[in-house]
Amino acid sequence: MMEQLIKAIVAPLVEHPEQIELQIREHDGIVTYSLSVHSDDKGKVIGKQGSVAKAIRTVVNASASYRNQKVYVEIS
């Protein structure tokens, strides 16, 4: 569910949506999503001063808090 949300947010932002990769790690009830995109798209996903990345994290955290989960999103 959360993977689909992240991909749905990121796909329209990038030029190479087929290269969106998402790895999931869970440890002590905390889920970490590691998002990687094509090197040309990295700046678009991060945004100026991290504004797009912050917005992505805000939406994902809001969805996770609704489900009483702790979630981190890493962008590489």
mmJSON file of the N, C-alpha and C atoms, coordinates in Angstrom:
{"data_MODEL":{"atom_site":{
"group_PDB":["ATOM","ATOM","ATOM","ATOM","ATOM","ATOM","ATOM","ATOM","ATOM","ATOM","ATOM","ATOM","ATOM","ATOM","ATOM","ATOM","ATOM","ATOM","ATOM","ATOM","ATOM","ATOM","ATOM","ATOM","ATOM","ATOM","ATOM","ATOM","ATOM","ATOM","ATOM","ATOM","ATOM","ATOM","ATOM","ATOM","ATOM","ATOM","ATOM","ATOM","ATOM","ATOM","ATOM","ATOM","ATOM","ATOM","ATOM","ATOM","ATOM","ATOM","ATOM","ATOM","ATOM","ATOM","ATOM","ATOM","ATOM","ATOM","ATOM","ATOM","ATOM","ATOM","ATOM","ATOM","ATOM","ATOM","ATOM","ATOM","ATOM","ATOM","ATOM","ATOM","ATOM","ATOM","ATOM","ATOM","ATOM","ATOM","ATOM","ATOM","ATOM","ATOM","ATOM","ATOM","ATOM","ATOM","ATOM","ATOM","ATOM","ATOM","ATOM","ATOM","ATOM","ATOM","ATOM","ATOM","ATOM","ATOM","ATOM","ATOM","ATOM","ATOM","ATOM","ATOM","ATOM","ATOM","ATOM","ATOM","ATOM","ATOM","ATOM","ATOM","ATOM","ATOM","ATOM","ATOM","ATOM","ATOM","ATOM","ATOM","ATOM","ATOM","ATOM","ATOM","ATOM","ATOM","ATOM","ATOM","ATOM","ATOM","ATOM","ATOM","ATOM","ATOM","ATOM","ATOM","ATOM","ATOM","ATOM","ATOM","ATOM","ATOM","ATOM","ATOM","ATOM","ATOM","ATOM","ATOM","ATOM","ATOM","ATOM","ATOM","ATOM","ATOM","ATOM","ATOM","ATOM","ATOM","ATOM","ATOM","ATOM","ATOM","ATOM","ATOM","ATOM","ATOM","ATOM","ATOM","ATOM","ATOM","ATOM","ATOM","ATOM","ATOM","ATOM","ATOM","ATOM","ATOM","ATOM","ATOM","ATOM","ATOM","ATOM","ATOM","ATOM","ATOM","ATOM","ATOM","ATOM","ATOM","ATOM","ATOM","ATOM","ATOM","ATOM","ATOM","ATOM","ATOM","ATOM","ATOM","ATOM","ATOM","ATOM","ATOM","ATOM","ATOM","ATOM","ATOM","ATOM","ATOM","ATOM","ATOM","ATOM","ATOM","ATOM","ATOM","ATOM","ATOM","ATOM","ATOM","ATOM","ATOM","ATOM","ATOM","ATOM","ATOM","ATOM","ATOM"],
"id":[1,2,3,4,5,6,7,8,9,10,11,12,13,14,15,16,17,18,19,20,21,22,23,24,25,26,27,28,29,30,31,32,33,34,35,36,37,38,39,40,41,42,43,44,45,46,47,48,49,50,51,52,53,54,55,56,57,58,59,60,61,62,63,64,65,66,67,68,69,70,71,72,73,74,75,76,77,78,79,80,81,82,83,84,85,86,87,88,89,90,91,92,93,94,95,96,97,98,99,100,101,102,103,104,105,106,107,108,109,110,111,112,113,114,115,116,117,118,119,120,121,122,123,124,125,126,127,128,129,130,131,132,133,134,135,136,137,138,139,140,141,142,143,144,145,146,147,148,149,150,151,152,153,154,155,156,157,158,159,160,161,162,163,164,165,166,167,168,169,170,171,172,173,174,175,176,177,178,179,180,181,182,183,184,185,186,187,188,189,190,191,192,193,194,195,196,197,198,199,200,201,202,203,204,205,206,207,208,209,210,211,212,213,214,215,216,217,218,219,220,221,222,223,224,225,226,227,228],
"type_symbol":["N","C","C","N","C","C","N","C","C","N","C","C","N","C","C","N","C","C","N","C","C","N","C","C","N","C","C","N","C","C","N","C","C","N","C","C","N","C","C","N","C","C","N","C","C","N","C","C","N","C","C","N","C","C","N","C","C","N","C","C","N","C","C","N","C","C","N","C","C","N","C","C","N","C","C","N","C","C","N","C","C","N","C","C","N","C","C","N","C","C","N","C","C","N","C","C","N","C","C","N","C","C","N","C","C","N","C","C","N","C","C","N","C","C","N","C","C","N","C","C","N","C","C","N","C","C","N","C","C","N","C","C","N","C","C","N","C","C","N","C","C","N","C","C","N","C","C","N","C","C","N","C","C","N","C","C","N","C","C","N","C","C","N","C","C","N","C","C","N","C","C","N","C","C","N","C","C","N","C","C","N","C","C","N","C","C","N","C","C","N","C","C","N","C","C","N","C","C","N","C","C","N","C","C","N","C","C","N","C","C","N","C","C","N","C","C","N","C","C","N","C","C","N","C","C","N","C","C"],
"label_atom_id":["N","CA","C","N","CA","C","N","CA","C","N","CA","C","N","CA","C","N","CA","C","N","CA","C","N","CA","C","N","CA","C","N","CA","C","N","CA","C","N","CA","C","N","CA","C","N","CA","C","N","CA","C","N","CA","C","N","CA","C","N","CA","C","N","CA","C","N","CA","C","N","CA","C","N","CA","C","N","CA","C","N","CA","C","N","CA","C","N","CA","C","N","CA","C","N","CA","C","N","CA","C","N","CA","C","N","CA","C","N","CA","C","N","CA","C","N","CA","C","N","CA","C","N","CA","C","N","CA","C","N","CA","C","N","CA","C","N","CA","C","N","CA","C","N","CA","C","N","CA","C","N","CA","C","N","CA","C","N","CA","C","N","CA","C","N","CA","C","N","CA","C","N","CA","C","N","CA","C","N","CA","C","N","CA","C","N","CA","C","N","CA","C","N","CA","C","N","CA","C","N","CA","C","N","CA","C","N","CA","C","N","CA","C","N","CA","C","N","CA","C","N","CA","C","N","CA","C","N","CA","C","N","CA","C","N","CA","C","N","CA","C","N","CA","C","N","CA","C","N","CA","C","N","CA","C","N","CA","C","N","CA","C","N","CA","C"],
"label_alt_id":[null,null,null,null,null,null,null,null,null,null,null,null,null,null,null,null,null,null,null,null,null,null,null,null,null,null,null,null,null,null,null,null,null,null,null,null,null,null,null,null,null,null,null,null,null,null,null,null,null,null,null,null,null,null,null,null,null,null,null,null,null,null,null,null,null,null,null,null,null,null,null,null,null,null,null,null,null,null,null,null,null,null,null,null,null,null,null,null,null,null,null,null,null,null,null,null,null,null,null,null,null,null,null,null,null,null,null,null,null,null,null,null,null,null,null,null,null,null,null,null,null,null,null,null,null,null,null,null,null,null,null,null,null,null,null,null,null,null,null,null,null,null,null,null,null,null,null,null,null,null,null,null,null,null,null,null,null,null,null,null,null,null,null,null,null,null,null,null,null,null,null,null,null,null,null,null,null,null,null,null,null,null,null,null,null,null,null,null,null,null,null,null,null,null,null,null,null,null,null,null,null,null,null,null,null,null,null,null,null,null,null,null,null,null,null,null,null,null,null,null,null,null,null,null,null,null,null,null],
"label_comp_id":["MET","MET","MET","MET","MET","MET","GLU","GLU","GLU","GLN","GLN","GLN","LEU","LEU","LEU","ILE","ILE","ILE","LYS","LYS","LYS","ALA","ALA","ALA","ILE","ILE","ILE","VAL","VAL","VAL","ALA","ALA","ALA","PRO","PRO","PRO","LEU","LEU","LEU","VAL","VAL","VAL","GLU","GLU","GLU","HIS","HIS","HIS","PRO","PRO","PRO","GLU","GLU","GLU","GLN","GLN","GLN","ILE","ILE","ILE","GLU","GLU","GLU","LEU","LEU","LEU","GLN","GLN","GLN","ILE","ILE","ILE","ARG","ARG","ARG","GLU","GLU","GLU","HIS","HIS","HIS","ASP","ASP","ASP","GLY","GLY","GLY","ILE","ILE","ILE","VAL","VAL","VAL","THR","THR","THR","TYR","TYR","TYR","SER","SER","SER","LEU","LEU","LEU","SER","SER","SER","VAL","VAL","VAL","HIS","HIS","HIS","SER","SER","SER","ASP","ASP","ASP","ASP","ASP","ASP","LYS","LYS","LYS","GLY","GLY","GLY","LYS","LYS","LYS","VAL","VAL","VAL","ILE","ILE","ILE","GLY","GLY","GLY","LYS","LYS","LYS","GLN","GLN","GLN","GLY","GLY","GLY","SER","SER","SER","VAL","VAL","VAL","ALA","ALA","ALA","LYS","LYS","LYS","ALA","ALA","ALA","ILE","ILE","ILE","ARG","ARG","ARG","THR","THR","THR","VAL","VAL","VAL","VAL","VAL","VAL","ASN","ASN","ASN","ALA","ALA","ALA","SER","SER","SER","ALA","ALA","ALA","SER","SER","SER","TYR","TYR","TYR","ARG","ARG","ARG","ASN","ASN","ASN","GLN","GLN","GLN","LYS","LYS","LYS","VAL","VAL","VAL","TYR","TYR","TYR","VAL","VAL","VAL","GLU","GLU","GLU","ILE","ILE","ILE","SER","SER","SER"],
"label_asym_id":["A","A","A","A","A","A","A","A","A","A","A","A","A","A","A","A","A","A","A","A","A","A","A","A","A","A","A","A","A","A","A","A","A","A","A","A","A","A","A","A","A","A","A","A","A","A","A","A","A","A","A","A","A","A","A","A","A","A","A","A","A","A","A","A","A","A","A","A","A","A","A","A","A","A","A","A","A","A","A","A","A","A","A","A","A","A","A","A","A","A","A","A","A","A","A","A","A","A","A","A","A","A","A","A","A","A","A","A","A","A","A","A","A","A","A","A","A","A","A","A","A","A","A","A","A","A","A","A","A","A","A","A","A","A","A","A","A","A","A","A","A","A","A","A","A","A","A","A","A","A","A","A","A","A","A","A","A","A","A","A","A","A","A","A","A","A","A","A","A","A","A","A","A","A","A","A","A","A","A","A","A","A","A","A","A","A","A","A","A","A","A","A","A","A","A","A","A","A","A","A","A","A","A","A","A","A","A","A","A","A","A","A","A","A","A","A","A","A","A","A","A","A","A","A","A","A","A","A"],
"label_entity_id":["1","1","1","1","1","1","1","1","1","1","1","1","1","1","1","1","1","1","1","1","1","1","1","1","1","1","1","1","1","1","1","1","1","1","1","1","1","1","1","1","1","1","1","1","1","1","1","1","1","1","1","1","1","1","1","1","1","1","1","1","1","1","1","1","1","1","1","1","1","1","1","1","1","1","1","1","1","1","1","1","1","1","1","1","1","1","1","1","1","1","1","1","1","1","1","1","1","1","1","1","1","1","1","1","1","1","1","1","1","1","1","1","1","1","1","1","1","1","1","1","1","1","1","1","1","1","1","1","1","1","1","1","1","1","1","1","1","1","1","1","1","1","1","1","1","1","1","1","1","1","1","1","1","1","1","1","1","1","1","1","1","1","1","1","1","1","1","1","1","1","1","1","1","1","1","1","1","1","1","1","1","1","1","1","1","1","1","1","1","1","1","1","1","1","1","1","1","1","1","1","1","1","1","1","1","1","1","1","1","1","1","1","1","1","1","1","1","1","1","1","1","1","1","1","1","1","1","1"],
"label_seq_id":[1,1,1,2,2,2,3,3,3,4,4,4,5,5,5,6,6,6,7,7,7,8,8,8,9,9,9,10,10,10,11,11,11,12,12,12,13,13,13,14,14,14,15,15,15,16,16,16,17,17,17,18,18,18,19,19,19,20,20,20,21,21,21,22,22,22,23,23,23,24,24,24,25,25,25,26,26,26,27,27,27,28,28,28,29,29,29,30,30,30,31,31,31,32,32,32,33,33,33,34,34,34,35,35,35,36,36,36,37,37,37,38,38,38,39,39,39,40,40,40,41,41,41,42,42,42,43,43,43,44,44,44,45,45,45,46,46,46,47,47,47,48,48,48,49,49,49,50,50,50,51,51,51,52,52,52,53,53,53,54,54,54,55,55,55,56,56,56,57,57,57,58,58,58,59,59,59,60,60,60,61,61,61,62,62,62,63,63,63,64,64,64,65,65,65,66,66,66,67,67,67,68,68,68,69,69,69,70,70,70,71,71,71,72,72,72,73,73,73,74,74,74,75,75,75,76,76,76],
"pdbx_PDB_ins_code":[null,null,null,null,null,null,null,null,null,null,null,null,null,null,null,null,null,null,null,null,null,null,null,null,null,null,null,null,null,null,null,null,null,null,null,null,null,null,null,null,null,null,null,null,null,null,null,null,null,null,null,null,null,null,null,null,null,null,null,null,null,null,null,null,null,null,null,null,null,null,null,null,null,null,null,null,null,null,null,null,null,null,null,null,null,null,null,null,null,null,null,null,null,null,null,null,null,null,null,null,null,null,null,null,null,null,null,null,null,null,null,null,null,null,null,null,null,null,null,null,null,null,null,null,null,null,null,null,null,null,null,null,null,null,null,null,null,null,null,null,null,null,null,null,null,null,null,null,null,null,null,null,null,null,null,null,null,null,null,null,null,null,null,null,null,null,null,null,null,null,null,null,null,null,null,null,null,null,null,null,null,null,null,null,null,null,null,null,null,null,null,null,null,null,null,null,null,null,null,null,null,null,null,null,null,null,null,null,null,null,null,null,null,null,null,null,null,null,null,null,null,null,null,null,null,null,null,null],
"Cartn_x":[0.823,0.0,0.866,1.801,2.658,3.583,4.024,4.884,4.158,2.889,2.09,1.927,1.749,1.611,2.886,4.028,5.295,5.529,5.306,5.504,4.516,3.285,2.286,2.664,3.317,3.753,4.974,5.909,7.187,7.093,6.314,6.269,5.994,5.042,4.817,5.944,6.808,7.882,9.1,9.268,10.506,10.32,11.444,11.421,11.587,12.08,12.327,11.568,10.232,9.477,9.734,10.221,10.502,11.717,12.508,13.7,13.503,12.264,11.98,12.139,12.991,13.187,12.928,12.269,11.92,12.285,13.185,13.571,12.959,12.528,11.831,12.599,12.866,13.505,12.638,12.494,11.733,12.599,12.61,13.402,12.717,12.381,11.737,10.457,9.682,8.409,8.525,9.741,9.957,10.257,9.52,9.699,10.455,11.528,12.317,12.172,11.756,11.643,12.805,13.633,14.767,14.385,14.228,13.801,15.009,15.151,16.215,15.595,16.096,15.609,16.813,16.551,17.604,18.38,19.665,20.506,20.04,19.453,18.945,17.714,17.007,15.752,15.922,17.1,17.316,16.972,17.389,17.127,15.651,14.9,13.458,12.739,13.215,12.584,12.962,14.166,14.588,14.046,14.105,13.589,14.55,14.217,15.056,15.029,16.209,16.387,15.587,15.357,14.667,13.175,12.584,11.151,10.265,10.597,9.786,9.958,11.184,11.441,10.685,10.669,9.925,8.44,7.908,6.488,6.15,7.023,6.816,6.798,7.757,7.832,6.621,6.128,4.95,3.731,3.511,2.348,2.466,3.65,3.858,3.696,4.253,4.118,2.671,1.926,0.511,-0.259,0.024,-0.632,-0.225,1.043,1.533,0.957,0.846,0.323,-1.148,-1.847,-3.237,-3.323,-2.27,-2.206,-1.357,-0.979,-0.141,1.189,1.824,3.125,4.167,5.409,6.535,7.271,7.409,7.961,9.012,10.08,11.111,11.224,11.493,11.724,13.114,13.973,15.316,15.34,15.99,16.091,17.563,17.862,19.258,19.315],
"Cartn_y":[-1.192,0.0,1.254,1.343,2.52,2.617,1.468,1.465,2.097,1.756,2.31,3.813,4.277,5.706,6.446,5.933,6.589,6.619,5.497,5.45,6.364,6.456,7.325,8.796,9.151,10.534,10.837,9.922,10.169,10.033,9.11,8.824,10.06,10.917,12.091,13.127,13.038,14.018,13.704,12.451,12.013,11.756,11.79,11.488,9.999,9.269,7.831,7.055,7.009,6.335,4.834,4.246,2.811,2.485,3.492,3.256,3.616,3.763,3.992,2.662,2.644,1.439,1.775,0.869,1.08,-0.165,0.006,-1.096,-0.845,-1.913,-1.8,-2.58,-1.901,-2.554,-2.287,-3.304,-3.145,-3.595,-2.75,-3.074,-2.453,-3.274,-2.834,-2.045,-2.47,-1.807,-0.531,-0.155,1.031,0.564,1.102,0.73,1.851,1.474,2.434,2.098,3.095,2.96,3.695,2.97,3.573,3.732,4.967,5.287,5.658,5.036,5.434,5.664,6.695,7.074,7.264,7.444,7.716,8.961,8.98,10.094,11.45,11.483,12.743,13.239,12.348,12.698,13.014,12.787,12.953,14.366,15.364,16.744,17.079,16.472,16.718,16.127,14.992,14.331,15.031,15.566,16.266,17.69,18.399,19.764,20.774,22.039,23.108,23.052,22.991,22.915,21.773,20.716,19.541,19.677,20.677,20.932,19.791,19.195,18.09,16.858,16.58,15.439,15.594,16.809,17.055,16.818,17.242,17.048,15.56,14.81,13.362,12.719,13.08,12.517,12.898,14.109,14.556,13.727,13.504,12.72,11.278,10.691,9.303,9.169,10.111,10.054,10.245,11.084,11.267,9.974,9.308,8.036,6.973,6.954,5.967,6.227,7.48,7.783,7.397,7.45,7.004,5.518,4.776,3.332,3.011,4.026,3.87,3.196,3.632,3.104,4.212,3.827,4.757,4.458,5.479,5.284,6.345,5.927,6.835,6.648,7.729,7.669,8.234,7.399,7.822,7.944,8.978,9.173,9.105,8.214,8.096,8.0],
"Cartn_z":[0.0,0.0,0.0,0.951,1.049,-0.168,-0.693,-1.876,-3.052,-3.206,-4.301,-4.145,-2.929,-2.666,-3.056,-2.638,-2.952,-4.454,-5.121,-6.571,-7.3,-6.813,-7.435,-7.298,-6.215,-6.019,-6.895,-6.95,-7.618,-9.144,-9.648,-11.087,-11.962,-11.622,-12.483,-12.435,-11.448,-11.289,-12.144,-12.532,-13.178,-14.667,-15.386,-16.816,-17.097,-16.129,-16.29,-15.206,-15.273,-14.214,-14.131,-15.228,-15.214,-14.343,-13.98,-13.171,-11.703,-11.291,-9.873,-9.146,-8.141,-7.348,-5.888,-5.226,-3.829,-3.039,-2.073,-1.2,0.174,0.803,2.082,3.145,4.266,5.407,6.632,7.45,8.684,9.851,10.898,12.076,13.289,14.25,15.494,15.242,14.269,13.985,13.175,12.782,11.958,10.539,9.583,8.185,7.476,6.772,6.004,4.53,3.761,2.312,1.682,0.924,0.226,-1.234,-1.639,-2.992,-3.824,-4.982,-5.898,-7.273,-7.937,-9.266,-10.172,-11.45,-12.428,-11.988,-12.252,-11.789,-12.325,-13.521,-14.079,-13.331,-12.658,-11.983,-10.504,-9.972,-8.535,-8.057,-8.811,-8.43,-8.425,-9.338,-9.403,-8.203,-7.735,-6.595,-5.29,-5.225,-4.014,-3.99,-5.107,-5.178,-4.582,-4.764,-4.213,-2.693,-2.122,-0.675,-0.049,-0.836,-0.317,-0.173,-0.824,-0.634,-1.133,-2.27,-2.79,-1.909,-1.496,-0.611,0.701,1.246,2.489,2.289,1.15,0.864,0.735,0.064,-0.065,1.315,2.136,3.493,4.33,4.165,4.91,4.557,3.27,2.831,3.308,3.171,3.585,5.1,5.86,7.316,7.756,7.056,7.39,7.165,6.072,5.793,6.811,7.182,8.148,9.537,9.932,11.261,11.376,10.265,10.238,10.576,10.222,10.487,11.717,12.479,13.683,13.367,12.284,11.878,11.938,12.072,12.011,10.707,9.86,8.514,8.224,7.557,7.045,5.545,4.832,3.395,3.122,2.536,2.14,0.63,0.138,-1.303,-1.685,-2.63,-3.078,-4.591],
"occupancy":[1.0,1.0,1.0,1.0,1.0,1.0,1.0,1.0,1.0,1.0,1.0,1.0,1.0,1.0,1.0,1.0,1.0,1.0,1.0,1.0,1.0,1.0,1.0,1.0,1.0,1.0,1.0,1.0,1.0,1.0,1.0,1.0,1.0,1.0,1.0,1.0,1.0,1.0,1.0,1.0,1.0,1.0,1.0,1.0,1.0,1.0,1.0,1.0,1.0,1.0,1.0,1.0,1.0,1.0,1.0,1.0,1.0,1.0,1.0,1.0,1.0,1.0,1.0,1.0,1.0,1.0,1.0,1.0,1.0,1.0,1.0,1.0,1.0,1.0,1.0,1.0,1.0,1.0,1.0,1.0,1.0,1.0,1.0,1.0,1.0,1.0,1.0,1.0,1.0,1.0,1.0,1.0,1.0,1.0,1.0,1.0,1.0,1.0,1.0,1.0,1.0,1.0,1.0,1.0,1.0,1.0,1.0,1.0,1.0,1.0,1.0,1.0,1.0,1.0,1.0,1.0,1.0,1.0,1.0,1.0,1.0,1.0,1.0,1.0,1.0,1.0,1.0,1.0,1.0,1.0,1.0,1.0,1.0,1.0,1.0,1.0,1.0,1.0,1.0,1.0,1.0,1.0,1.0,1.0,1.0,1.0,1.0,1.0,1.0,1.0,1.0,1.0,1.0,1.0,1.0,1.0,1.0,1.0,1.0,1.0,1.0,1.0,1.0,1.0,1.0,1.0,1.0,1.0,1.0,1.0,1.0,1.0,1.0,1.0,1.0,1.0,1.0,1.0,1.0,1.0,1.0,1.0,1.0,1.0,1.0,1.0,1.0,1.0,1.0,1.0,1.0,1.0,1.0,1.0,1.0,1.0,1.0,1.0,1.0,1.0,1.0,1.0,1.0,1.0,1.0,1.0,1.0,1.0,1.0,1.0,1.0,1.0,1.0,1.0,1.0,1.0,1.0,1.0,1.0,1.0,1.0,1.0,1.0,1.0,1.0,1.0,1.0,1.0],
"B_iso_or_equiv":[0.0,0.0,0.0,0.0,0.0,0.0,0.0,0.0,0.0,0.0,0.0,0.0,0.0,0.0,0.0,0.0,0.0,0.0,0.0,0.0,0.0,0.0,0.0,0.0,0.0,0.0,0.0,0.0,0.0,0.0,0.0,0.0,0.0,0.0,0.0,0.0,0.0,0.0,0.0,0.0,0.0,0.0,0.0,0.0,0.0,0.0,0.0,0.0,0.0,0.0,0.0,0.0,0.0,0.0,0.0,0.0,0.0,0.0,0.0,0.0,0.0,0.0,0.0,0.0,0.0,0.0,0.0,0.0,0.0,0.0,0.0,0.0,0.0,0.0,0.0,0.0,0.0,0.0,0.0,0.0,0.0,0.0,0.0,0.0,0.0,0.0,0.0,0.0,0.0,0.0,0.0,0.0,0.0,0.0,0.0,0.0,0.0,0.0,0.0,0.0,0.0,0.0,0.0,0.0,0.0,0.0,0.0,0.0,0.0,0.0,0.0,0.0,0.0,0.0,0.0,0.0,0.0,0.0,0.0,0.0,0.0,0.0,0.0,0.0,0.0,0.0,0.0,0.0,0.0,0.0,0.0,0.0,0.0,0.0,0.0,0.0,0.0,0.0,0.0,0.0,0.0,0.0,0.0,0.0,0.0,0.0,0.0,0.0,0.0,0.0,0.0,0.0,0.0,0.0,0.0,0.0,0.0,0.0,0.0,0.0,0.0,0.0,0.0,0.0,0.0,0.0,0.0,0.0,0.0,0.0,0.0,0.0,0.0,0.0,0.0,0.0,0.0,0.0,0.0,0.0,0.0,0.0,0.0,0.0,0.0,0.0,0.0,0.0,0.0,0.0,0.0,0.0,0.0,0.0,0.0,0.0,0.0,0.0,0.0,0.0,0.0,0.0,0.0,0.0,0.0,0.0,0.0,0.0,0.0,0.0,0.0,0.0,0.0,0.0,0.0,0.0,0.0,0.0,0.0,0.0,0.0,0.0,0.0,0.0,0.0,0.0,0.0,0.0],
"pdbx_formal_charge":[null,null,null,null,null,null,null,null,null,null,null,null,null,null,null,null,null,null,null,null,null,null,null,null,null,null,null,null,null,null,null,null,null,null,null,null,null,null,null,null,null,null,null,null,null,null,null,null,null,null,null,null,null,null,null,null,null,null,null,null,null,null,null,null,null,null,null,null,null,null,null,null,null,null,null,null,null,null,null,null,null,null,null,null,null,null,null,null,null,null,null,null,null,null,null,null,null,null,null,null,null,null,null,null,null,null,null,null,null,null,null,null,null,null,null,null,null,null,null,null,null,null,null,null,null,null,null,null,null,null,null,null,null,null,null,null,null,null,null,null,null,null,null,null,null,null,null,null,null,null,null,null,null,null,null,null,null,null,null,null,null,null,null,null,null,null,null,null,null,null,null,null,null,null,null,null,null,null,null,null,null,null,null,null,null,null,null,null,null,null,null,null,null,null,null,null,null,null,null,null,null,null,null,null,null,null,null,null,null,null,null,null,null,null,null,null,null,null,null,null,null,null,null,null,null,null,null,null],
"auth_seq_id":[1,1,1,2,2,2,3,3,3,4,4,4,5,5,5,6,6,6,7,7,7,8,8,8,9,9,9,10,10,10,11,11,11,12,12,12,13,13,13,14,14,14,15,15,15,16,16,16,17,17,17,18,18,18,19,19,19,20,20,20,21,21,21,22,22,22,23,23,23,24,24,24,25,25,25,26,26,26,27,27,27,28,28,28,29,29,29,30,30,30,31,31,31,32,32,32,33,33,33,34,34,34,35,35,35,36,36,36,37,37,37,38,38,38,39,39,39,40,40,40,41,41,41,42,42,42,43,43,43,44,44,44,45,45,45,46,46,46,47,47,47,48,48,48,49,49,49,50,50,50,51,51,51,52,52,52,53,53,53,54,54,54,55,55,55,56,56,56,57,57,57,58,58,58,59,59,59,60,60,60,61,61,61,62,62,62,63,63,63,64,64,64,65,65,65,66,66,66,67,67,67,68,68,68,69,69,69,70,70,70,71,71,71,72,72,72,73,73,73,74,74,74,75,75,75,76,76,76],
"auth_comp_id":["MET","MET","MET","MET","MET","MET","GLU","GLU","GLU","GLN","GLN","GLN","LEU","LEU","LEU","ILE","ILE","ILE","LYS","LYS","LYS","ALA","ALA","ALA","ILE","ILE","ILE","VAL","VAL","VAL","ALA","ALA","ALA","PRO","PRO","PRO","LEU","LEU","LEU","VAL","VAL","VAL","GLU","GLU","GLU","HIS","HIS","HIS","PRO","PRO","PRO","GLU","GLU","GLU","GLN","GLN","GLN","ILE","ILE","ILE","GLU","GLU","GLU","LEU","LEU","LEU","GLN","GLN","GLN","ILE","ILE","ILE","ARG","ARG","ARG","GLU","GLU","GLU","HIS","HIS","HIS","ASP","ASP","ASP","GLY","GLY","GLY","ILE","ILE","ILE","VAL","VAL","VAL","THR","THR","THR","TYR","TYR","TYR","SER","SER","SER","LEU","LEU","LEU","SER","SER","SER","VAL","VAL","VAL","HIS","HIS","HIS","SER","SER","SER","ASP","ASP","ASP","ASP","ASP","ASP","LYS","LYS","LYS","GLY","GLY","GLY","LYS","LYS","LYS","VAL","VAL","VAL","ILE","ILE","ILE","GLY","GLY","GLY","LYS","LYS","LYS","GLN","GLN","GLN","GLY","GLY","GLY","SER","SER","SER","VAL","VAL","VAL","ALA","ALA","ALA","LYS","LYS","LYS","ALA","ALA","ALA","ILE","ILE","ILE","ARG","ARG","ARG","THR","THR","THR","VAL","VAL","VAL","VAL","VAL","VAL","ASN","ASN","ASN","ALA","ALA","ALA","SER","SER","SER","ALA","ALA","ALA","SER","SER","SER","TYR","TYR","TYR","ARG","ARG","ARG","ASN","ASN","ASN","GLN","GLN","GLN","LYS","LYS","LYS","VAL","VAL","VAL","TYR","TYR","TYR","VAL","VAL","VAL","GLU","GLU","GLU","ILE","ILE","ILE","SER","SER","SER"],
"auth_asym_id":["A","A","A","A","A","A","A","A","A","A","A","A","A","A","A","A","A","A","A","A","A","A","A","A","A","A","A","A","A","A","A","A","A","A","A","A","A","A","A","A","A","A","A","A","A","A","A","A","A","A","A","A","A","A","A","A","A","A","A","A","A","A","A","A","A","A","A","A","A","A","A","A","A","A","A","A","A","A","A","A","A","A","A","A","A","A","A","A","A","A","A","A","A","A","A","A","A","A","A","A","A","A","A","A","A","A","A","A","A","A","A","A","A","A","A","A","A","A","A","A","A","A","A","A","A","A","A","A","A","A","A","A","A","A","A","A","A","A","A","A","A","A","A","A","A","A","A","A","A","A","A","A","A","A","A","A","A","A","A","A","A","A","A","A","A","A","A","A","A","A","A","A","A","A","A","A","A","A","A","A","A","A","A","A","A","A","A","A","A","A","A","A","A","A","A","A","A","A","A","A","A","A","A","A","A","A","A","A","A","A","A","A","A","A","A","A","A","A","A","A","A","A","A","A","A","A","A","A"],
"auth_atom_id":["N","CA","C","N","CA","C","N","CA","C","N","CA","C","N","CA","C","N","CA","C","N","CA","C","N","CA","C","N","CA","C","N","CA","C","N","CA","C","N","CA","C","N","CA","C","N","CA","C","N","CA","C","N","CA","C","N","CA","C","N","CA","C","N","CA","C","N","CA","C","N","CA","C","N","CA","C","N","CA","C","N","CA","C","N","CA","C","N","CA","C","N","CA","C","N","CA","C","N","CA","C","N","CA","C","N","CA","C","N","CA","C","N","CA","C","N","CA","C","N","CA","C","N","CA","C","N","CA","C","N","CA","C","N","CA","C","N","CA","C","N","CA","C","N","CA","C","N","CA","C","N","CA","C","N","CA","C","N","CA","C","N","CA","C","N","CA","C","N","CA","C","N","CA","C","N","CA","C","N","CA","C","N","CA","C","N","CA","C","N","CA","C","N","CA","C","N","CA","C","N","CA","C","N","CA","C","N","CA","C","N","CA","C","N","CA","C","N","CA","C","N","CA","C","N","CA","C","N","CA","C","N","CA","C","N","CA","C","N","CA","C","N","CA","C","N","CA","C","N","CA","C","N","CA","C","N","CA","C","N","CA","C","N","CA","C"],
"pdbx_PDB_model_num":[1,1,1,1,1,1,1,1,1,1,1,1,1,1,1,1,1,1,1,1,1,1,1,1,1,1,1,1,1,1,1,1,1,1,1,1,1,1,1,1,1,1,1,1,1,1,1,1,1,1,1,1,1,1,1,1,1,1,1,1,1,1,1,1,1,1,1,1,1,1,1,1,1,1,1,1,1,1,1,1,1,1,1,1,1,1,1,1,1,1,1,1,1,1,1,1,1,1,1,1,1,1,1,1,1,1,1,1,1,1,1,1,1,1,1,1,1,1,1,1,1,1,1,1,1,1,1,1,1,1,1,1,1,1,1,1,1,1,1,1,1,1,1,1,1,1,1,1,1,1,1,1,1,1,1,1,1,1,1,1,1,1,1,1,1,1,1,1,1,1,1,1,1,1,1,1,1,1,1,1,1,1,1,1,1,1,1,1,1,1,1,1,1,1,1,1,1,1,1,1,1,1,1,1,1,1,1,1,1,1,1,1,1,1,1,1,1,1,1,1,1,1,1,1,1,1,1,1]
}}}
